[in-house]
Amino acid sequence: MLPTGARPIGRQHSKSQSAFAFDNTATSIAASTMRNELNHLANTVKDPKQRKAFEKEMDNFFSLFSRYLQESAKGNEINWDSVKSPNPEQVVEYSTLKGTDLTRDYLNKLAVLKLNGGLGTSMGCVGPKSIIEVREGNSFLDLSVRQIEHLNRKFNVSVPFVLMNSFNTDEATAKVIKKYEAHKIEILTFNQSRFPRVHKETLLPVPREADSPIDEWYPPGHGDLFESLHNSGLIDRLLAQGKEYLFVSNIDNLGAVVDLNILNHMIDTHAEYIMELTDKTKADVKGGTLIDYEGKVRLLEIAQVPSQHVEEFKSIKKFKYFNTNNIWLHLPAVKRVVENHELSMEIIPNFKTVKYHGESHNIIQLETAIGAAIRHFKNAHGVNVPRRRFLPVKTCSDLMLVKSDLYSINHGQLEMDPHRFGGSAPLIKLGADFKKVADFAKHIPSIPKILELDHLTITGNVNIGRSVTLKGTVIIVASDNNRIDIPNGSVLENCVITGNLNILEH
């Protein structure tokens, strides 16, 4: 529960002056109690240097927690009447961007950062998601390193490769990147913050000591990049090297490669922040989008939308784009907004039920997203990029796509076969039997040819043989206690297969 008188974020309400005072009192008590608890946690750190760093981290968390209390008490619903589609200056079309003769000079001012805080648990893997094998023995990390290495070699530049790890991925990543020591590339790492999970009922931190078990803490989303980049000292190191621009993307977005046209556009327009957007499809209707809000560009997430306007938000006509989370930043501007305490990104409360000491607990994680920072930078805007720049691998359905004959690898970059009609990827939906990578590999040991595929749905106990070709729309459904084995060499085109089919060669 929130403190007495506090209300969930996003709900409008009216109240008297005395009610506001009551809310403020409850908020003040909750904040004061949290401050005492964080001081207690800091006192459990014995090493003075480590304690100073821990206290700084807890100060950042307390700032986030205090804002959450205040916004919970007063409500933080967006004024829908002020929400408008972005104008052509707020979202620029990629086709209008131009190249430059100063490519090498511009690249020498660039660093590339991958968000590397996530684990592969959702796909049934252990360790950082970035080390999952994607294609031809290459992991996400391998492909990223190959891209930067080729870029540096081709243009005779030195673009550093930066990884923002979490406490979940830092140790394993440190071991993995040792294999790149022979490569001519500078790899830098830093950790995002480690914040305490909070009991939903009491609003008290779960951990009782700074070295409490790791599952009592959480990484607070990629919006933490700004503070962590600054606190690590890495931003000053990059600036000292003459780096002025930072290209940020998710490690699992295989389409997020350095684009010289966007870099040139950023420098020419003196933009401090550019967000890459791409056209919405029906599969992307829940993705965040850029809007014009009271004359300023702003990111709008579905969680901020009043319930009566959710369907309107999903409309492809009014909100044509969604955020790819490919972000370009001006490093001196990042340093300025952090040091001037200008950042005030929308808070995303993440409610979970977890087990501690054999008992279930309802907890809150307060998170922020990097896209929400756009309104704090000058000349910030979006660029509507081709779909090829958004190729995330979140599920085994995505994994099947990037492993297929639809793509080939060129210096670490996935390129779509030019013979693919229309240049768009097919829609692939694999059921629960294919959720984990190990199960996916067991059911589909050899990726079918899908160059002419439009849509694929597979659910239930289905096994795909070798050298299978899929075309058009293919739906394969094995109901409970049934099994379907697609024979080696099969060609399936515009068909629906259900029931039992057990003639796979073994």
Residue, then its C-alpha position, 0 to 999 in steps of 0.5 A: m500500500l501507498p502511505t495513507g492519503a497517497r494515490p496511484i500514479g496516473r489517476q486524476h482526483s480533486k481534493s480540499q486543501s486539508a486533504f493535500a496537507f494530509d497527503n504531504t504529511a504522509t509523503s513526508i513520513a514515508a520519505s523520512t523513514m526511507r532516508n533513515e533506512l538508507n542511512h542504516l544501509a550505508n553504515t553497514v559499508k565498512d570501507p570509507k571509499q566504498r561507502k562514499a560511492f554507495e551513499k551517492e547511489m542511495d542519494n540517487f535512489f532517494s531522489l527517485f523514491s521521493r518523486y514517486l511519493q510526490e507523484s503518487a500523492k498528487g496524480n501525474e496523468i497526462n493532459w490528453d487535449s495537449v497531445k498532438s502528432p509531432n510536426p516535421e521538425q520534431v520527426v525528420e524523415y531519414s530519406t532527407l538526410k545527407g552524407t558528408d565529406l567529413t566522415r573521418d573527422y565526425l567518427n573520431k568524435l563518436a563512441v558507441l554504447k550498448l545497453n548490456g544489463g539484461l540476462g537471458t533468463s526469458m529465453g531459458c539461458v544463463g548469464p548475460k543475454s549478450i553472450i547468447e549465440v545468434r548466428e554462425g557461432n556469433s553472439f550479440l557481443d561478437l557481432s557488435v565488436r566485429q562492427i566496430e572493428h570494421l568501422n575503425r579499420k575502414f575509416n582509420v579511426s578509433v571509435p571506442f566500444v562501451l558497455m553499460n552492465s548491471f550487477n547481474t552481468d558485470e562479472a560474466t561480461a568481464k570474463v567474456i571480453k578478454k577474448y577480444e584483447a587481440h582485437k584493435i578496439e578499445i572496450l570500456t565498461f561501467n555499471q548502472s546503479r544498484f537500487p534496493r527493492v521496496h516492499k509494496e505494503t510498508l514502502l521500506p527497502v528489502p535489503r537490510e545490509a549493503d551486502s544483502p543477497i543480490d536478488e534484493w536489489y535491482p538495476p533501475g532501467h536504462g534511464d539510469l545511463f546518464e547518472s551512471l555514465h557521469n558517476s563512473g567518471l567515464i563521461d569525462r574520460l570520453l570527453a578528454q579523448g575528444k569524443e562528443y557524441l554517443f550512439v546508444s542502443n540495446i545489445d539485442n537490436l541487431g539492426a542498430v549499427v552506426d549510421l553516418n547520415i544520422l551522425n552527420h545530421m546530428i552535428d549539422t543541426h546541433a542536436e543534443y539528442i536524437m531518437e530513432l523511430t520507425d513506422k508502426t505496424k499492428a505488432d508495434v502498437k504498444g511501443g512508446t512514441l514521440i508526441d508534440y506536448e504543449g509545443k515540445v517534443r516528448l516520449l509517450e508510453i502506453a502506461q501514461v495514456p488514460s484508459q479511455h484513450v488507449e485505443e487511440f494511442k494504438s492507432i497507426k494513423k495518429f501515432k505513426y511511429f514507435n521508439t526503437n531505443n536507438i539514441w544519439l547523445h551529445l556528451p557535453a549536454v549529458k554532462r550539463v543536465v546531470e551536473n545541473h540536476e535537470l533530469s526528471m524522467e517519468i517514473i515507471p513503477n514495476f510491481k512484482t511478487v518475489k520469494y525471500h526466505g521461502e515467503s512471497h513478497n510484493i515489491i516495487q522497482l522504480e525505473t526510468a527509460i532513456g527515451a523519456a529524457i528527450r525533453h531535457f535536451k536542446n534541439a532534440h528530435g526524432v528521425n524516422v528510420p527504415r525498419r532495418r534499423f530495428l531488428p531486436v531478438k527478444t524471443c525465439s521467434d525473433l531468433m528463428l528470423v535472424k538465423s534464417d536464410l533471410y539474412s547474411i552477415n557482413h562484417g558483423q552486420l545482418e543484411m537482408d537478402p535483396h531478393r526478399f520482396g518488399g524488404s520487410a521481414p515475415l511475422i513469426k509466432l512460436g508457441a510456449d513449447f519454443k520459449k527456451v533456446a534449448d527447446f527451440a533447438k530441439h524442435i527446430p534443429s535446422i532453420p527452414k528457408i523462409l525467403e518467401l514466407d509472410h506469416l508463420t504460426i507454430t504451437g504445440n509439440v511440433n518438430i521441423g525436419r531439415s531442408v524445409t521450405l516455408k512460403g506464404t502463410v503457414i500455420i501448424v497447430a498440434s493440440d494437447n497430446n498430439r505431435i506433428d513432425i514435418p518431414n525433411g525436405s518438405v515445402l509448405e505453402n499457404c497451408v494449415i496443418t493440425g492433428n497428428l503427423n509422425i513421419l519425420e525421418h530419424 
